[in-house]
């Protein structure tokens, strides 16, 4: 069908255009190889020029309307803003990314497969997980790159759970603050970083801020590798074998899935890089632990069991 549509555009529509005429294409992006996608690719190769107006439901960095990231397209008494937030929570990642954000994600990736992403809504109790983190740092906040932090938990069966993720185009003090928040919240055993990024100047500031806020974690540095596919091989192997359990109701999941399935041809790869660093770290580490039986504690009012804390992503 995509080939048929492209042939129609080139042989039927374009040939009937009056000299000096204009074509306006309005469509929902369903696939990277749809008509709009082919025209964009053709333009990159020196073909016809197009003026592009993309209005995602939730604003992203560099929004053409000047909205702050996350702001809805239309939010008033009519209730459309609430509708959009509901759709983000309940639609599949593919539907939300394509219908509402105009960023179609491929059904299948070349490096990562869709079936490797296994949904969950309630994570295992934190006390049963061995928690690790990793970061891909952007040295500058205005170069179009993202800083990304990911948190992974391993259960007793060595299954990987993606527990949390933060991603932003921000100044150093912002992503350092988010790093500290994640460390204090999840209390990871170790954190993976790329050696070149830390030695570029942010390392001392990060260490000072962590001590100031009592966010202590062992940070492991990994040497930079030339090919991104090689960096991601460890986590890719784990996912191919046992999958990666992902919180499908998390607000950042659609972007994560789209980037993963587009890798390595996608525009951004910071989330994959951060995940790949955790994969290298996990090659050295241990799995989670079996849940211990909760012992009752004696109080004046009787026995009271201590319940483990769990994360329910439906609540977010």
Backbone torsions as a table, in degrees:
resi	resn	phi	psi	omega
1	UNK	NA	-36.9	177.9
2	UNK	-66.6	-39.1	176.8
3	UNK	-64.6	-41.8	179.8
4	UNK	-62.8	-42.6	178.8
5	UNK	-63.8	-42.2	179.5
6	UNK	-64.2	-43.1	178.3
7	UNK	-62.1	-40.9	177.2
8	UNK	-61.2	-42.7	-178.8
9	UNK	-63.7	-44.4	-175.1
10	UNK	-76.5	-37.7	-172.2
11	UNK	-98.4	-30.2	-176.8
12	UNK	-101.8	-52.6	-174.7
13	UNK	-75.7	-53.5	-174.2
14	UNK	-62.1	-34.9	-177.5
15	UNK	-72.1	-14.9	179.7
16	UNK	-98.8	4.1	-178.0
17	UNK	-76.1	129.8	177.0
18	UNK	-67.0	140.5	177.9
19	UNK	-53.1	127.9	-177.5
20	UNK	85.9	-1.5	-179.9
21	UNK	-75.8	170.9	-178.1
22	UNK	-124.5	153.2	174.2
23	UNK	-118.9	131.8	174.4
24	UNK	-114.0	120.5	178.4
25	UNK	-108.6	121.2	177.1
26	UNK	-120.3	120.9	-178.3
27	UNK	-158.5	159.7	169.1
28	UNK	-88.4	133.0	-179.4
29	UNK	-79.4	115.7	179.8
30	UNK	-109.3	-17.5	-174.7
31	UNK	-156.7	147.4	179.3
32	UNK	-65.2	-20.1	-179.1
33	UNK	-105.5	20.6	177.2
34	UNK	-74.5	-176.3	-175.1
35	UNK	-59.2	-45.7	178.3
36	UNK	-61.9	-41.0	179.1
37	UNK	-62.1	-41.1	179.4
38	UNK	-68.6	-37.6	177.8
39	UNK	-66.3	-38.5	177.0
40	UNK	-64.5	-43.0	178.0
41	UNK	-64.8	-40.8	178.1
42	UNK	-62.5	-38.5	179.1
43	UNK	-65.8	-39.0	178.5
44	UNK	-63.8	-27.9	-179.5
45	UNK	-89.1	7.7	177.8
46	UNK	100.2	11.4	179.5
47	UNK	-79.3	-158.2	-177.6
48	UNK	-59.8	144.6	177.9
49	UNK	-86.4	146.0	179.5
50	UNK	-133.3	142.9	168.5
51	UNK	-91.1	126.8	-172.2
52	UNK	-109.1	126.5	174.9
53	UNK	-123.2	109.2	-179.8
54	UNK	-118.8	123.1	-177.3
55	UNK	-119.5	86.2	178.8
56	UNK	-68.1	152.7	-179.1
57	UNK	-58.8	-44.1	174.7
58	UNK	-111.3	127.2	-174.8
59	UNK	-61.4	146.4	174.6
60	UNK	-119.2	178.3	-178.5
61	UNK	-58.1	136.7	179.3
62	UNK	74.3	31.2	-177.0
63	UNK	-59.1	135.7	-175.9
64	UNK	-66.8	-23.5	178.2
65	UNK	-91.2	-1.2	-179.6
66	UNK	79.5	15.9	178.8
67	UNK	-72.6	152.3	172.3
68	UNK	-72.3	145.9	177.6
69	UNK	-52.9	130.5	-178.7
70	UNK	95.8	-13.5	180.0
71	UNK	-70.5	139.8	-178.4
72	UNK	-78.6	158.1	-177.4
73	UNK	-68.7	-34.7	-176.4
74	UNK	-148.1	114.8	-174.8
75	UNK	-139.5	96.6	178.4
76	UNK	-147.1	-163.6	-176.0
77	UNK	-63.2	-17.8	178.8
78	UNK	-63.1	-27.3	175.6
79	UNK	93.7	10.3	-177.4
80	UNK	-69.5	-31.5	177.7
81	UNK	-61.8	-44.0	177.7
82	UNK	-64.4	-36.8	177.4
83	UNK	-62.0	-43.8	180.0
84	UNK	-63.5	-41.6	178.8
85	UNK	-64.5	-37.2	176.4
86	UNK	-65.0	-42.7	179.8
87	UNK	-63.2	-38.1	178.9
88	UNK	-61.9	-37.0	-178.7
89	UNK	-75.6	-32.4	-168.8
90	UNK	-107.0	-22.5	179.4
91	UNK	-74.9	155.7	172.4
92	UNK	-66.3	157.9	-178.9
93	UNK	-58.7	-39.3	-179.4
94	UNK	-65.6	-46.9	-179.9
95	UNK	-61.6	-45.5	-178.7
96	UNK	-63.0	-45.8	-177.3
97	UNK	-64.0	-39.8	-176.0
98	UNK	-82.9	-54.9	-174.0
99	UNK	-69.6	-36.1	-171.6
100	UNK	-108.0	-30.1	-176.7
101	UNK	-106.6	-6.6	178.0
102	UNK	60.9	32.6	176.3
103	UNK	-129.1	84.6	-178.0
104	UNK	-65.3	134.5	175.8
105	UNK	-101.7	141.6	178.8
106	UNK	-65.6	147.6	177.9
107	UNK	-66.0	-34.3	179.3
108	UNK	-132.9	139.0	176.3
109	UNK	-94.3	166.8	176.9
110	UNK	-87.1	-30.2	179.6
111	UNK	-103.2	-37.0	-179.3
112	UNK	-121.1	138.3	-177.7
113	UNK	-101.9	145.9	-178.5
114	UNK	-62.2	-35.3	-177.2
115	UNK	-71.4	-11.7	176.3
116	UNK	-74.0	-19.0	-179.3
117	UNK	-87.9	109.7	-175.0
118	UNK	-107.6	118.8	-172.1
119	UNK	-72.5	147.3	169.3
120	UNK	-145.2	153.9	175.3
121	UNK	-113.7	-26.4	-179.1
122	UNK	-126.2	115.9	-178.4
123	UNK	-74.5	154.2	173.5
124	UNK	-58.9	157.9	178.7
125	UNK	-55.6	137.2	-175.5
126	UNK	-58.9	-33.1	-178.3
127	UNK	-67.9	-14.8	-180.0
128	UNK	-96.0	-0.8	-175.0
129	UNK	-110.0	144.8	165.8
130	UNK	-95.5	115.5	-169.6
131	UNK	-102.2	135.2	178.8
132	UNK	-135.8	157.4	179.2
133	UNK	-135.4	167.9	177.6
134	UNK	-156.8	152.4	-177.0
135	UNK	-137.0	140.1	168.4
136	UNK	-112.9	112.6	-172.4
137	UNK	-95.8	136.6	168.4
138	UNK	-94.3	123.8	-174.6
139	UNK	-67.7	-35.5	179.0
140	UNK	-119.4	152.6	-176.2
141	UNK	-90.8	-10.1	-174.2
142	UNK	-119.1	20.3	-178.1
143	UNK	-101.4	9.3	178.6
144	UNK	85.8	-1.7	179.9
145	UNK	-95.3	156.6	178.8
146	UNK	-107.9	148.4	163.5
147	UNK	-95.9	138.1	-177.1
148	UNK	-135.3	133.0	171.7
149	UNK	-115.4	135.5	175.0
150	UNK	-128.1	149.0	177.6
151	UNK	-125.0	126.6	-177.2
152	UNK	-121.2	139.2	174.8
153	UNK	-118.2	135.3	176.0
154	UNK	-105.7	129.2	176.7
155	UNK	-90.5	-174.4	-174.8
156	UNK	-67.1	-19.3	178.5
157	UNK	-97.0	12.2	178.2
158	UNK	68.9	23.3	176.7
159	UNK	-86.1	140.4	-175.9
160	UNK	-96.1	130.9	174.6
161	UNK	-116.8	125.9	172.1
162	UNK	-80.5	107.5	-171.8
163	UNK	-90.1	-36.3	-175.2
164	UNK	-159.6	157.4	179.7
165	UNK	-154.3	138.3	171.8
166	UNK	-131.1	139.6	-177.4
167	UNK	-147.8	133.6	179.7
168	UNK	-166.9	153.1	171.0
169	UNK	-94.6	93.5	-169.4
170	UNK	-144.7	165.7	176.4
171	UNK	-69.9	164.1	-174.9
172	UNK	-57.7	-42.5	-176.4
173	UNK	-63.5	-27.8	-179.8
174	UNK	-72.1	-50.4	-177.0
175	UNK	-72.6	-25.7	173.9
176	UNK	-66.3	-40.6	177.4
177	UNK	-61.9	-39.9	178.1
178	UNK	-69.3	-36.5	175.9
179	UNK	-59.6	-46.3	179.7
180	UNK	-62.8	-41.1	178.7
181	UNK	-60.1	-45.5	-178.6
182	UNK	-65.9	-40.3	179.5
183	UNK	-64.2	-43.9	-179.0
184	UNK	-69.2	-33.8	-177.5
185	UNK	-77.0	-43.5	-172.2
186	UNK	-101.0	-17.5	178.3
187	UNK	51.4	58.6	-178.6
188	UNK	-68.1	154.2	177.4
189	UNK	-75.1	-40.1	-179.1
190	UNK	-146.8	159.4	-178.9
191	UNK	-136.0	130.8	-176.5
192	UNK	-97.3	137.0	178.3
193	UNK	-140.1	159.4	176.3
194	UNK	-90.2	134.2	-170.5
195	UNK	-61.1	-45.0	-176.1
196	UNK	-64.5	-36.1	-178.6
197	UNK	-68.7	-42.4	-179.1
198	UNK	-68.7	-40.2	-178.7
199	UNK	-75.9	-2.7	179.5
200	UNK	-77.7	-4.0	174.5
201	UNK	133.6	-15.0	-176.2
202	UNK	-88.4	-14.5	-176.2
203	UNK	-55.8	-53.1	-179.1
204	UNK	-60.0	-40.2	179.3
205	UNK	-65.1	-42.2	179.2
206	UNK	-62.1	-43.9	-180.0
207	UNK	-63.3	-42.1	179.9
208	UNK	-62.8	-45.4	-179.0
209	UNK	-66.3	-37.8	178.9
210	UNK	-63.8	-41.9	178.2
211	UNK	-66.2	-39.0	-178.9
212	UNK	-62.0	-37.0	-175.7
213	UNK	-103.9	11.6	176.6
214	UNK	56.5	42.5	176.5
215	UNK	-105.0	92.2	-172.4
216	UNK	-104.2	128.9	176.3
217	UNK	-157.3	144.0	175.3
218	UNK	-75.0	120.8	-177.7
219	UNK	-102.6	123.7	-179.3
220	UNK	-103.7	128.3	179.6
221	UNK	-97.0	135.9	177.9
222	UNK	-119.4	138.2	-179.5
223	UNK	-66.1	149.2	178.8
224	UNK	-70.8	133.5	176.2
225	UNK	-110.3	146.3	-172.8
226	UNK	-65.1	-49.1	-175.0
227	UNK	-95.1	128.5	-179.3
228	UNK	-65.3	-31.4	178.9
229	UNK	-62.1	-35.4	179.0
230	UNK	-69.2	-39.5	179.4
231	UNK	-62.0	-34.3	-175.7
232	UNK	-89.9	0.4	-171.8
233	UNK	-65.3	-36.6	-178.2
234	UNK	-62.9	-50.7	-178.9
235	UNK	-69.8	-31.8	178.5
236	UNK	-63.3	-41.8	178.7
237	UNK	-63.9	-41.3	177.9
238	UNK	-62.9	-43.3	-178.4
239	UNK	-67.2	-37.5	178.9
240	UNK	-64.3	-32.6	-177.5
241	UNK	-84.2	-50.4	-172.3
242	UNK	-122.6	0.8	-179.4
243	UNK	76.4	175.7	173.7
244	UNK	-128.1	119.9	-179.8
245	UNK	-80.4	124.2	-170.5
246	UNK	-124.7	143.1	179.1
247	UNK	-82.5	92.2	-171.0
248	UNK	-64.6	-16.0	179.4
249	UNK	-96.1	0.1	177.3
250	UNK	-68.3	141.2	-176.0
251	UNK	-63.7	-21.4	-178.2
252	UNK	-95.4	-0.5	-171.9
253	UNK	-66.5	-38.6	-178.1
254	UNK	-59.5	-44.4	178.3
255	UNK	-64.8	-40.3	179.8
256	UNK	-61.9	-48.2	-178.8
257	UNK	-62.3	-45.0	-178.6
258	UNK	-60.3	-43.9	-179.6
259	UNK	-66.8	-40.5	-178.1
260	UNK	-62.3	-45.3	-176.9
261	UNK	-76.5	-18.6	177.5
262	UNK	-88.2	-13.7	-176.8
263	UNK	-65.8	137.7	4.1
264	UNK	-96.8	11.5	-175.6
265	UNK	-90.4	-5.9	-177.6
266	UNK	-70.6	167.0	-178.4
267	UNK	-68.5	-37.5	-178.8
268	UNK	-122.0	153.0	179.1
269	UNK	-143.7	19.0	-176.3
270	UNK	-66.5	-36.6	179.2
271	UNK	-68.8	-38.9	176.4
272	UNK	-65.3	-40.8	179.4
273	UNK	-62.2	-44.4	179.5
274	UNK	-64.6	-41.4	178.4
275	UNK	-64.9	-38.9	178.7
276	UNK	-64.3	-36.3	176.9
277	UNK	-64.9	-40.1	176.4
278	UNK	-63.9	-37.3	177.7
279	UNK	-60.2	-41.9	176.9
280	UNK	-64.9	-37.6	178.9
281	UNK	-66.0	-41.4	-177.6
282	UNK	-65.6	-24.4	177.4
283	UNK	-61.4	-23.7	-178.1
284	UNK	-96.3	-15.4	-164.4
285	UNK	-103.6	-175.2	-176.3
286	UNK	-103.9	166.7	176.5
287	UNK	-83.1	-178.6	179.7
288	UNK	-74.7	-171.8	-175.1
289	UNK	-121.9	150.9	174.1
290	UNK	-64.2	142.8	179.6
291	UNK	-65.4	132.3	177.2
292	UNK	-81.7	147.4	176.0
293	UNK	-67.6	130.9	-177.8
294	UNK	-74.8	124.0	178.6
295	UNK	-87.0	138.6	177.0
296	UNK	-74.1	140.1	178.5
297	UNK	-109.4	138.9	-175.1
298	UNK	-88.5	121.4	174.5
299	UNK	-118.5	173.6	179.7
300	UNK	-60.9	-30.0	-177.6
301	UNK	-89.1	-0.6	179.7
302	UNK	124.9	-154.1	-177.2
303	UNK	-94.6	142.9	179.8
304	UNK	-137.5	124.0	178.9
305	UNK	-87.5	142.6	179.2
306	UNK	-96.5	119.0	-177.2
307	UNK	-89.6	140.6	176.4
308	UNK	-69.8	149.2	178.8
309	UNK	-83.7	133.0	177.9
310	UNK	-125.4	157.8	-178.5
311	UNK	-109.1	122.0	177.7
312	UNK	-109.6	106.7	-175.0
313	UNK	-70.4	-15.2	177.6
314	UNK	-65.9	-21.8	-177.5
315	UNK	-78.7	-10.3	-176.4
316	UNK	-97.5	NA	NA
